[in-house]
Amino acid sequence: MNSPKERVGAETRLLDGETLAIADVVAISRGASQVGFDAAVLSRMAANRAGLEALAERGVPIYGVNTGFGEMVENWVELKDARALQENLLRSHCAGVGESFARDEARAMMVARANSLARGYSAIRPEVVGRLLDFLNLGITPAIPQVGSLGASGDLAPLAAMAITLIGEGYVLGDDGTRVPARDIALPPLALSYKEALSLINGTSAMSGLACLVLADFRAEIAQAEIIAALALEALAASTGAFAAVGHERAKPHPGQVASAANMRRLTAGSGLAASHESLAGAMRSQAADGKAGTGVFMQKAYSLRCIPQVIGAVRDTAQFCTTVVERELNSSNDNPLYFGGEELFHGGNFHGQHVAFAMDYLAIAATQLGVMSERRLNRLLSPHLNGALPAFLTRDPGPRCGFAGAQYPATALVAENRTLCGAASIQSVPANGDNQDVVSMGLIGARTAKRIVSNTSYILAIELLAACQALDLAGRTGDLSPAGRAVHAFVRSSIPALDEDRYMTDEIELAAALIRKGALIAPVEELGITLQ
């Protein structure tokens, strides 16, 4: 974008290095908020910069100020060469490859980096960090290649692609997503001084920024997975007894499990299709009295229906753990060295992204399992051996028509793909930099993988959603749905019709998945006054 325009009327979020939440990163990176610093943050950054300058002028050895980088640390660098040292660091590390990150992803990385630097311990000039905010507020987005970070010594390659645009080099994203030379933007290039390029790239902000967006999308996906599961449960006339509060709150009180069970109770309340434990018991007694015991009334259904709180609850707790880790990392000083005032310098390894790497691998596993549960319910809806009185593959005319038979295949394929993808990135350390970086985190690979798995899972959920709606249409009992189920079914049918004849289905699956990625299934439920935990 070479003709920046400030967004008018947007709320301003002040970064302080201590209180940034994932929701803030999402709001800023996706365009709903401006960003700034308050006077205390600017004063802190300026004071620490002055202290570092005093040490440098005295000739105190400081990594990246008067030394080379990595294995070249033993080479002394005169302060007169400070600008060349910093700018050459950026140029040499702009070696990432592949497609650029999306605009919101690159913006999230800038937010994460600016917040870390706002803590002041990196001791760079406030105007350098302020330029990141200028880019954000004016809609100028660096073009950042996706491949090249090892996740230790920071996300060097992607953050270098971000930072080099501040000096008028590299590329930014044009309005159409193509790369535009950064020299064409309407802002003067900065001249960097010692330590500033190092602090801009020597941190975990690429993996953390991307992780924020992945987590936000995943948490919305979890809520919608419960909405879809409840709809499938009604379509299959399954029991709601497994969601009774006593079995979770008193017997196995994992927070996510308790929340998921409560959500399932809210989503199925008032259903004339999903049977309670008591009504099933009554039906069994009636059958026994008539000599018809064993004719299809069961108090307990398959695990994909009965264990929704135990599985999705574990997914919820995983997402909460990952949120805690990522938000802690967002509000950390994660470069090297750090300056704490006076004579106190810390030369260490806060640039290492192991915490975020582990969190992203854990999230990938949870997202994979969410898809596994969804695909198993889908199979139960489609299989004539498992779906009760419903026709095979949910077609009105089995044989001449195939119904949802083909739609099951992408869901099954994506389960296999997710299982393949969720092998841990965080243990794939490959030494680099002359074995100086001999243990690295691969955290950005983990975040990129988690993003892909979350996206894949939205397709699986979309196919289950369409199948559940189709099953309800075939049963002819949409009027007996719970209020939540009726609202969701009507919402889907407002844009995707029932499958009366076999037809091209890709577009409809894509549309359903897009709705899930937008969190669109939550609104019709909330409009009923139902709040999901």
Order of alpha helices (4+ residues) and beta strands (2+ residues): beta-alpha-beta-alpha-alpha-beta-alpha-alpha-beta-alpha-beta-beta-alpha-alpha-alpha-alpha-alpha-alpha-beta-beta-alpha-alpha-alpha-alpha-alpha-alpha
